[in-house]
Amino acid sequence: MDYFVITSILVFLSAVFGYLNVRFIKLPNTIGLTLITILFTLGVFALSYYDDTLLQAERFIISKIDFKVVLLDIMLSFLLFAGALHTDLQKLKEQRWPVLVFATFGVLVSTFLVGTGVYYLLMVLGLKVQFIYCLLFGALISPTDPIAVLGILKKAGAPKKLEIKIVGESLFNDGVGVVIFLTIFGLASGSGTGFSLSGILELFAVEVFGGLLLGLILGWLTYYFLKKINDYNIEVIITLATVMIGTLVATHLHVSAPLAMVVAGLMIGGTKTREHAMSELTEDYVDKFWELIDILLNTILFVLIGMEMLVLEFNTTYIYAGLLAIPIALVCRYLSLVIPVQLFQKRLDFVPNTTLIMTWGGLRGAISIALALGLSESMERDLFLVITYVIVIFSILVQGLTIEKLIAKLQLKPKGNE
């Protein structure tokens, strides 16, 4: 079975499940698609007691897809660029300092808090796991997922000032989270044996600041070429080339491709580029093209998340660990946000209960699963994959379904465009 056949099947399933959600269930696509795919997979499991043909076919499809490579090396750049392209750069500039602190300090603090909490949890459950592997788990579960957050927050009706903080943090913190994960991964796998603290900091700085610099260069070059012509077909292709070539260059230079795509997307979607380098027709086509890419890849992605159940080892202790890790992850996220929120609260006029809403609205998603799949067997891959999956599914289905009610209960819904 070649990749075209597998892609065709995934697009077909995405179309069918998407139709069922829009037509009957009427949940946000992120939640609806995940729920339907999980129910479909459970149905396939039940059917397998009589005939396992469908189960074997689904397992075969999943076995042929390297979820980590597909998401981190291919889909993530497109999704982050599309998300950044439609983010209000002016509002993000106003909140740049809290967003920066949330996406760096917050992720680092959360990584160590979650890692420590899970280390002691596993010890209580009788599972002896090295502390550095628990830190790896802390790194992969700490970043919130912009792909999961964007659509749900808009439907929830969060105040704009709060929405831009959560969305801005999510766009940047997954890039930072991936860098932290890869740094700890290097140490845990032994490739970091000769690393000094300065060496680790240098690697981190090159990945992060190199990605940001590359994004600025890509954004400026795209702006320059868009400004020189007026042909919406070619201009759309130029934006596509920016993402594809930019990702290749970032990979070659060993800098963060996600951060590069976020910065490039923010620059190209910003007011300056739209007013000086795009006609109204071009702007309309660019927006619609990237909205379509965003919807298509999101749909496929959350179908894949549901299907990833097939690679889990259903160990009862692992499932208990996952359920008990949910409150640990939430409490650690809350604690990691307390200092940044207190630091900027008065100066930037934060809405009430910002820390609580950012905790519950900071959804985990596909990035965490992809990183967990990248663990080696010696790093307790099966254990951490189950824990990650349980937290992600809880995050999408429970937090995603209740964030709107929480905002309403706290009387945070804006009266206008506040």
C-alpha positions as CSV (number, residue, x, y, z in Angstrom):
1,M,0.0,0.0,0.0
2,D,1.7,3.2,-1.1
3,Y,1.5,6.7,0.5
4,F,-1.1,7.9,-2.0
5,V,-3.5,5.1,-1.0
6,I,-3.0,5.8,2.7
7,T,-3.4,9.5,2.2
8,S,-6.6,8.9,0.2
9,I,-8.0,6.7,2.9
10,L,-7.2,9.3,5.6
11,V,-8.8,12.2,3.6
12,F,-11.9,10.0,3.0
13,L,-12.2,9.2,6.7
14,S,-11.6,12.9,7.5
15,A,-14.4,13.9,5.1
16,V,-16.8,11.3,6.5
17,F,-16.1,12.1,10.1
18,G,-16.1,15.8,9.4
19,Y,-19.5,15.5,7.7
20,L,-21.0,13.5,10.6
21,N,-19.7,16.1,13.1
22,V,-21.0,19.1,11.2
23,R,-24.3,17.5,10.3
24,F,-25.2,15.7,13.5
25,I,-22.9,16.2,16.5
26,K,-22.1,19.9,15.9
27,L,-19.0,20.1,18.1
28,P,-15.9,22.1,17.3
29,N,-14.0,20.2,14.7
30,T,-11.0,19.5,17.0
31,I,-13.3,17.8,19.6
32,G,-15.8,16.3,17.2
33,L,-13.2,14.6,15.0
34,T,-11.3,13.2,17.9
35,L,-14.4,11.8,19.6
36,I,-15.8,10.3,16.4
37,T,-12.5,8.6,15.5
38,I,-12.1,7.2,19.0
39,L,-15.7,5.8,18.8
40,F,-14.9,4.4,15.4
41,T,-11.8,2.7,16.6
42,L,-13.6,1.3,19.6
43,G,-16.2,0.0,17.2
44,V,-13.5,-1.6,15.1
45,F,-12.1,-3.3,18.3
46,A,-15.6,-4.7,19.1
47,L,-16.1,-5.9,15.6
48,S,-12.8,-7.7,15.7
49,Y,-14.2,-10.3,18.0
50,Y,-16.2,-11.5,15.0
51,D,-14.0,-10.4,12.1
52,D,-10.7,-8.7,12.5
53,T,-10.3,-7.6,8.9
54,L,-11.1,-3.9,9.5
55,L,-8.9,-3.9,12.6
56,Q,-6.0,-5.3,10.8
57,A,-6.5,-2.8,7.9
58,E,-6.5,0.1,10.4
59,R,-3.5,-1.2,12.2
60,F,-1.7,-1.6,8.9
61,I,-2.4,2.0,7.9
62,I,-1.1,3.3,11.3
63,S,2.0,1.1,11.1
64,K,2.9,2.7,7.8
65,I,2.7,6.3,9.2
66,D,5.5,7.7,11.2
67,F,3.3,10.1,13.2
68,K,6.3,11.9,14.7
69,V,7.9,12.6,11.2
70,V,4.5,13.4,9.6
71,L,3.6,16.0,12.3
72,L,7.0,17.5,13.4
73,D,8.8,17.5,10.0
74,I,5.9,18.2,7.6
75,M,2.5,19.2,9.0
76,L,3.6,21.4,11.9
77,S,5.2,24.1,9.8
78,F,2.1,24.5,7.6
79,L,-0.2,24.5,10.6
80,L,1.8,27.1,12.6
81,F,2.3,29.3,9.6
82,A,-1.5,29.2,8.9
83,G,-2.3,30.0,12.5
84,A,0.2,32.8,12.7
85,L,-1.0,34.3,9.4
86,H,-4.4,34.9,10.9
87,T,-3.2,36.2,14.3
88,D,-3.5,39.9,15.0
89,L,0.1,41.0,15.0
90,Q,-0.7,44.4,16.6
91,K,-2.5,42.9,19.5
92,L,0.3,40.3,19.9
93,K,2.9,43.1,20.0
94,E,1.0,44.7,22.9
95,Q,1.2,41.3,24.8
96,R,4.7,40.3,23.6
97,W,6.4,40.3,27.0
98,P,3.9,38.1,28.8
99,V,3.7,35.8,25.8
100,L,7.5,35.5,25.7
101,V,7.7,34.7,29.4
102,F,4.8,32.2,29.2
103,A,6.5,30.4,26.2
104,T,10.0,30.2,27.8
105,F,10.0,30.5,31.6
106,G,6.6,28.9,31.8
107,V,7.5,25.9,29.8
108,L,10.8,25.4,31.6
109,V,9.2,25.6,35.0
110,S,6.3,23.3,34.0
111,T,8.8,20.8,32.6
112,F,10.6,20.4,35.9
113,L,7.4,20.6,38.0
114,V,5.6,17.9,35.9
115,G,8.8,15.8,35.7
116,T,9.2,15.8,39.5
117,G,5.5,15.2,40.2
118,V,5.3,12.3,37.8
119,Y,8.6,10.8,39.1
120,Y,7.1,10.5,42.6
121,L,3.7,9.4,41.3
122,L,5.3,6.5,39.4
123,M,7.3,5.6,42.5
124,V,4.1,5.4,44.5
125,L,2.6,3.1,41.8
126,G,5.6,0.8,42.0
127,L,7.1,1.9,38.7
128,K,10.8,2.7,38.9
129,V,11.6,5.2,36.2
130,Q,14.8,7.4,36.0
131,F,14.2,11.0,36.8
132,I,15.6,12.3,33.5
133,Y,13.0,10.2,31.6
134,C,10.3,11.9,33.8
135,L,11.8,15.3,32.8
136,L,11.5,14.2,29.1
137,F,7.8,13.6,29.8
138,G,7.5,17.0,31.5
139,A,9.1,18.6,28.4
140,L,6.7,16.9,25.9
141,I,3.5,17.5,27.9
142,S,4.2,21.1,29.0
143,P,3.7,23.0,25.6
144,T,0.1,23.8,24.8
145,D,-1.0,22.9,21.3
146,P,-2.0,25.9,19.1
147,I,-3.7,23.5,16.7
148,A,-6.1,22.4,19.4
149,V,-6.4,25.8,21.1
150,L,-7.2,28.1,18.1
151,G,-10.6,26.9,17.0
152,I,-11.9,26.0,20.5
153,L,-11.1,29.4,22.0
154,K,-12.7,31.4,19.2
155,K,-16.0,29.4,19.7
156,A,-15.7,29.8,23.5
157,G,-15.9,33.6,23.2
158,A,-12.9,34.4,25.4
159,P,-12.1,38.1,25.8
160,K,-9.7,39.2,23.0
161,K,-7.0,40.3,25.5
162,L,-7.0,36.8,27.0
163,E,-7.4,35.0,23.7
164,I,-4.3,36.6,22.2
165,K,-2.2,35.6,25.3
166,I,-3.3,32.0,25.0
167,V,-3.0,31.8,21.2
168,G,0.4,33.7,21.2
169,E,1.8,31.5,23.9
170,S,0.6,28.4,22.1
171,L,2.2,29.5,18.8
172,F,5.6,30.0,20.4
173,N,5.8,27.5,23.3
174,D,5.6,24.4,21.2
175,G,8.7,25.5,19.3
176,V,10.4,26.2,22.6
177,G,9.0,22.9,24.1
178,V,10.4,20.9,21.2
179,V,13.9,22.4,21.7
180,I,13.8,21.7,25.4
181,F,12.6,18.1,24.7
182,L,15.4,17.5,22.2
183,T,18.0,18.9,24.6
184,I,16.9,16.6,27.4
185,F,16.6,13.8,24.9
186,G,20.2,14.2,23.9
187,L,21.3,14.1,27.6
188,A,19.1,11.1,28.3
189,S,20.2,9.1,25.3
190,G,23.9,9.5,26.1
191,S,24.7,11.8,23.2
192,G,24.8,14.6,25.7
193,T,27.5,13.0,27.9
194,G,30.1,15.6,27.0
195,F,27.7,18.5,27.3
196,S,28.4,21.3,29.8
197,L,25.8,23.7,31.0
198,S,27.2,26.3,28.6
199,G,27.0,23.8,25.8
200,I,23.3,23.1,26.5
201,L,22.5,26.8,26.8
202,E,24.3,27.4,23.5
203,L,22.4,24.6,21.7
204,F,19.1,26.0,23.1
205,A,20.0,29.6,22.1
206,V,21.0,28.5,18.5
207,E,17.8,26.5,18.1
208,V,15.5,29.3,19.4
209,F,17.1,32.5,18.3
210,G,18.3,30.9,15.0
211,G,14.7,29.9,14.3
212,L,13.4,33.4,15.2
213,L,16.1,35.0,12.9
214,L,15.3,32.7,10.0
215,G,11.7,33.5,10.4
216,L,12.4,37.3,10.1
217,I,14.5,36.7,7.0
218,L,11.8,34.5,5.4
219,G,9.1,37.0,6.3
220,W,11.1,40.0,4.8
221,L,12.0,38.1,1.6
222,T,8.4,37.1,1.1
223,Y,7.2,40.7,1.7
224,Y,9.8,41.9,-0.8
225,F,8.7,39.5,-3.6
226,L,5.0,40.0,-2.9
227,K,5.5,43.8,-3.2
228,K,7.1,43.5,-6.6
229,I,4.3,41.8,-8.4
230,N,0.5,41.8,-8.6
231,D,-0.6,38.3,-9.5
232,Y,-2.6,36.5,-6.8
233,N,-1.8,33.0,-8.2
234,I,1.9,33.5,-8.0
235,E,1.7,35.3,-4.7
236,V,-0.1,32.4,-3.1
237,I,2.6,30.0,-4.5
238,I,5.3,32.3,-3.0
239,T,3.8,31.9,0.5
240,L,3.7,28.2,0.0
241,A,7.3,28.1,-1.1
242,T,8.2,30.2,2.0
243,V,6.9,27.4,4.3
244,M,8.3,24.5,2.3
245,I,11.8,25.9,1.6
246,G,11.9,27.6,5.0
247,T,11.3,24.2,6.7
248,L,14.1,22.6,4.7
249,V,16.5,25.4,5.5
250,A,15.7,25.3,9.2
251,T,16.2,21.5,9.3
252,H,19.6,21.9,7.4
253,L,20.8,24.7,9.8
254,H,19.5,22.9,12.9
255,V,17.4,25.8,14.0
256,S,13.7,25.6,15.1
257,A,11.5,25.3,12.1
258,P,8.3,25.8,14.1
259,L,9.5,29.2,15.5
260,A,10.7,30.3,12.1
261,M,7.2,29.5,10.6
262,V,5.5,31.4,13.4
263,V,7.6,34.5,12.9
264,A,7.3,34.4,9.1
265,G,3.5,33.9,9.3
266,L,3.1,36.8,11.7
267,M,5.1,39.1,9.4
268,I,3.3,38.1,6.2
269,G,-0.1,38.3,7.9
270,G,0.7,41.6,9.5
271,T,-0.9,45.0,8.5
272,K,2.3,46.2,6.8
273,T,2.5,43.3,4.3
274,R,-1.3,43.3,3.7
275,E,-1.4,47.1,3.0
276,H,1.8,47.5,1.0
277,A,2.4,44.1,-0.7
278,M,-1.0,42.6,-1.3
279,S,-4.0,43.7,-3.3
280,E,-7.4,43.0,-1.8
281,L,-7.8,40.1,-4.2
282,T,-4.4,38.6,-3.3
283,E,-5.2,39.0,0.4
284,D,-8.5,37.2,0.0
285,Y,-6.9,34.3,-2.0
286,V,-3.9,34.0,0.4
287,D,-6.3,33.9,3.4
288,K,-8.6,31.4,1.9
289,F,-5.8,29.1,0.6
290,W,-4.2,28.9,4.1
291,E,-7.6,28.5,5.8
292,L,-8.2,25.5,3.5
293,I,-4.7,24.0,4.2
294,D,-5.3,24.6,7.9
295,I,-8.7,22.9,7.9
296,L,-7.5,19.9,5.8
297,L,-4.4,19.2,7.9
298,N,-6.3,19.7,11.1
299,T,-9.0,17.3,10.1
300,I,-6.4,14.6,9.1
301,L,-4.4,15.3,12.2
302,F,-7.2,14.8,14.7
303,V,-8.4,11.7,12.9
304,L,-4.8,10.3,13.3
305,I,-4.9,11.2,17.1
306,G,-8.0,9.1,17.5
307,M,-6.4,6.2,15.5
308,E,-3.2,6.3,17.6
309,M,-5.1,4.2,20.2
310,L,-4.0,1.2,18.2
311,V,-0.4,1.7,19.1
312,L,-1.0,1.9,22.9
313,E,-0.2,-0.9,25.3
314,F,-3.4,-1.3,27.5
315,N,-1.7,-1.9,30.8
316,T,-4.0,-1.1,33.7
317,T,-1.2,0.5,35.8
318,Y,-0.2,2.7,32.9
319,I,-3.9,3.9,32.5
320,Y,-4.1,4.6,36.3
321,A,-0.8,6.6,36.0
322,G,-2.3,8.6,33.1
323,L,-5.5,9.4,35.0
324,L,-3.5,10.5,38.1
325,A,-1.1,12.5,36.0
326,I,-4.0,14.7,34.7
327,P,-4.3,16.8,37.9
328,I,-0.5,16.9,38.2
329,A,-0.2,18.4,34.7
330,L,-3.0,21.0,35.4
331,V,-1.6,22.0,38.8
332,C,1.9,22.4,37.4
333,R,0.7,24.5,34.5
334,Y,-1.2,26.7,37.0
335,L,2.0,27.1,39.1
336,S,4.1,27.9,36.1
337,L,1.8,30.7,35.1
338,V,1.4,32.4,38.5
339,I,4.7,34.4,38.5
340,P,4.4,35.7,34.9
341,V,0.8,36.7,35.4
342,Q,1.6,38.5,38.7
343,L,4.5,40.2,37.0
344,F,2.5,41.7,34.2
345,Q,-1.0,41.9,35.7
346,K,-1.2,45.5,36.6
347,R,0.8,47.0,33.8
348,L,-1.1,45.2,31.0
349,D,-4.6,45.1,32.6
350,F,-5.1,41.3,32.7
351,V,-8.7,40.1,32.9
352,P,-9.8,38.5,36.2
353,N,-8.9,34.8,36.6
354,T,-6.4,34.9,33.8
355,T,-4.2,32.1,35.4
356,L,-7.3,29.8,35.8
357,I,-8.5,30.3,32.3
358,M,-5.0,29.9,30.8
359,T,-4.6,26.7,32.8
360,W,-7.9,25.1,31.6
361,G,-7.7,26.6,28.1
362,G,-4.1,25.5,27.6
363,L,-5.0,22.3,25.7
364,R,-2.5,19.5,24.9
365,G,-2.6,17.9,21.5
366,A,-0.8,16.2,18.7
367,I,2.7,17.6,19.4
368,S,2.8,15.9,22.8
369,I,1.8,12.5,21.2
370,A,4.4,13.0,18.4
371,L,7.2,13.6,20.9
372,A,6.1,10.7,23.1
373,L,6.2,8.4,20.0
374,G,9.8,9.6,19.5
375,L,11.0,8.1,22.8
376,S,13.0,5.0,22.7
377,E,12.0,1.7,24.4
378,S,14.6,2.3,27.1
379,M,13.0,5.6,28.0
380,E,9.8,3.9,29.0
381,R,8.1,4.8,25.7
382,D,5.0,2.6,26.2
383,L,4.4,4.0,29.7
384,F,4.8,7.6,28.7
385,L,2.8,7.2,25.5
386,V,-0.2,5.9,27.4
387,I,0.1,8.7,30.0
388,T,0.4,11.3,27.3
389,Y,-2.6,9.9,25.3
390,V,-4.8,10.0,28.4
391,I,-3.8,13.6,29.2
392,V,-4.3,14.7,25.6
393,I,-7.7,13.1,25.2
394,F,-8.9,14.5,28.5
395,S,-7.5,17.9,27.4
396,I,-9.4,17.9,24.1
397,L,-12.6,16.3,25.1
398,V,-13.1,17.5,28.7
399,Q,-11.3,20.8,28.9
400,G,-12.2,21.7,25.3
401,L,-15.9,21.0,25.9
402,T,-16.0,22.9,29.2
403,I,-13.8,26.0,28.6
404,E,-16.8,28.0,27.2
405,K,-18.9,27.2,30.4
406,L,-16.0,28.1,32.6
407,I,-15.6,31.5,30.9
408,A,-19.3,32.1,31.2
409,K,-19.4,31.1,34.9
410,L,-16.5,33.5,35.6
411,Q,-18.4,36.2,33.6
412,L,-15.5,36.7,31.2
413,K,-17.5,36.7,28.0
414,P,-16.9,40.1,26.4
415,K,-19.8,42.5,25.7
416,G,-18.3,43.7,22.4
417,N,-14.8,43.2,20.9
418,E,-13.1,43.8,24.2
